[in-house]
Amino acid sequence: MTLIRSNPSYKKERATYLFRKANFKGKTLEAVSEVFRKVDLMANAINERTGGHIHAEELYLWVIGWINDGDESIIQSIDMGTLYQEMEAIFLSNPPGLYAEDTLKSLLNIREATPASSFSILSNTAFIKGSTLRKILPDLGLGDFFDFQLFSDEAGMSKPNQAFFQQMLDEVFKLRGRLDPRDIVHIGDNPIADVEGASKAGIAQFLVNANHLSIASLCVKP
């Protein structure tokens, strides 16, 4: 929700898949969709609180367990590899789009105004892994824009965990040499994960979308 937003049809299709394939208690499609929403919110709150990371496979098991009233035999019967492959296929068939029409133009304007700067992604993931996100970024014009990409499922920790921000800083220092963290701006949409996390790491922060500001607000005007 900083650079991209999910395709509404993706959420509908993933709920429909489990409604048809793993809904042994006869829940409605609306109920399955609501479970997805609750699990997403719960996982986000837990990751923010602990700084850890709940992996995609675990989240899907939460959803399946919840819609099947906690039936452990059903959870044990799930082929997690196949399930994620199917969910990834649904995501790729219903890809996200840029958050706003001016997102890419704004990023390019910032890069042009600061040609010596580096750009990177530091992102919490949930139902979709970093490896999957890397597959769609080129289609959105973002494939070659970032110097490196760090995702919570690969790091095993989530923002606002200071170790995750430090991993980002270490990568920046490799590219640019050691510099003052205050010369880095972390752009995000989450007041806890992004603003508080970056602040504790000594990094400048800029909140977008949640406060009706966009990345375009960062553009340097002549």
N, C-alpha and C positions, 0 to 999 in steps of 0.2 A: 504493500500500500504506500510505498514511497516512490518507486519507479513504475511498478506494474500493478494492475488490479485483475482479479480472477474473472474468468468468463462465467456469467451466470449459468450458462448451459452446462458447464463442467460440474458445478455443485449438484445440479439436478440429475445429471447422468450418473455421477458416482453414487448418489442416494438410490437411484433406480437400480443400479447394479446390485447393491447389497439387498435391496428390497426383493429382488428376484432370486438371488443366489444364496443368501444367508439369513433369510427372514423366516425362521422355523416356528415362530410364535404368532405369525400372522399379523404383525404390526402394519399400520397404514404407511403409505409412502411419506405422508406428512410427518408421521412420528419418526421415521428413519431420518428424514432431513433434520428434524429438531435435535435428534441425538448427535448427529454430526456437528451441529452448531454448538451444543453444550460441551462436547468433548474438546472442540477447538478452543473455546473460551477457557475451559478448565486447564488444559495443557498450557496455554499461554500464561495463565495466572501462576501455575506451578513453576514454570521455567523462570518467570520473572522473580518469583520468591526465592528459588533455590539456586538459580544460575546454572542448573543442569540442563539436560536435553532429553526429552521423551521421543523416542524414535518413531518413525512413521508406522512401522509394523505394530508397535505397541498401541498406537492410537487407533489403528483399524481394529485391533482386538478389543479395545475398549468399546468401540461402536458396536461390534458384533456381539460382545457380551451383554451390553446394555439392551439392545433390541431383542435379545433372547433371554432376558431376565436372569442373566448370570449363569446360564447353563454351561458348566465347565466342559462337558463332553463335546459341545458344539465348538467351543474355543479350541480344544485339542485337535479337532478334525480339520482345521483350516490349514491349507498349504500356503504359508506366508509368501513364499517366492512368487507363486502364481498370482496371488492376490495383488501384490504390489505391481507386477507386470501389467495386470489388467487395469489397475488404477492409473498407472502411468500412461497407458494407451488412451484412456479416457481423457486425461489431462492434455496430452499432445494433440488429440483430435478436437479439443475444445480449448485452444490456447488462450492465455491471458493477453491483454493488450497494455499499451502504455497507460500510465495513470491518467495523463492528460495530453491533449493535443500538442502542447508546447513543451512537453517533458524533454524529448530528444533535442529539440532546437535549443532549449535552455542549457542543457549539458554541453552541447557543442559551443555555445557562446561563452560559457564559463571556461572551457578548455582553451578557446582562442584567446581569451583575455588573460589567462594564466598558463602560458605554454610550458613552463618549467614544472608545473604541478603534476602530481600523480593522482590517479583516481582508482578507487577500489570498492568492493562490495563486502560488507560485514552484515550477514543476514541470519536471523533466526528462521528455521524451517519447521514445518509441522507435518502435514500429510504428504507433502511433496518434497523429495530430497534435493540436495544441491546438484547432484549428478543429472537429475531431470531438468532442473532450472537451466543448467548450462546448455541443454539441447534447444531451448526456445529463445534464449537471449539473442543469438544471431538473427533470427527471424524478426526481431523487434528493433534491429539496428544497433544492438548493444554488445554484439559479440566481441568486437575488438576495442571497445571503448575503455575497458577497465584493465589496469595493470595486474591485478590479482583479485580473486574472489574467495571469501571465507564463509562457510556455511556451518551452522550449529550442529547439524547431524554428523558432519565430518570431524568437527572439533570435539564433539562430545560435551559441549557446554553452550550456554545461550547468553545473549545480552540480558541483563546488565552485568554479568559476570566479568570482573576486572581482568581475569586471566584471558578472556576472549578478546577484550580490547587490547591487552598487552600483545597478544599474538598479532593483531593488526598492526600495532606500532612496530613490532619487530620486523614485519614485512616491509613497512614503509622505510624503516632505517636501512634495510638492505638496498632499497632502491635509491634513496636520497641521502644516505648518511644520517647521522644523528642530528635531530633538529628539535626545537621546542614543541612539545605536544600542543601548545596553545596556537601553533601555526597550522594545525589540522582542524578542519571543520567536519563534524559528523552530522549528516543530514538523515533524519528519520521521522517517523509518524507516531512513535509511541513515547509518551512522556516518561515512563519508567525505564523501559529497556534502552531507549535511545538518549533521551535528555539526561536522566539521572546517571545512567551508565557512563556516558561520555564525560559528564561533569566530574564524576569521581575519578576518572582516568586523567583529568587535567586537560581534556580536549574541548575545544569550542564546539557548541552544538546548535543546530538549527532545526526547529520543529516545523514540519509541513503537513498539510492535508487535515490533520486533526484540528488545526486552528484556522483553517481556510486560507492558509498561505501555500504557495506552490514553489517549486524549485526555481521558477522564473524570478522569484523575489531576490534570488542571490545574484542574478546577472549584473555584471558591471555595465553601467550605461555610459556612453561617451559624453 
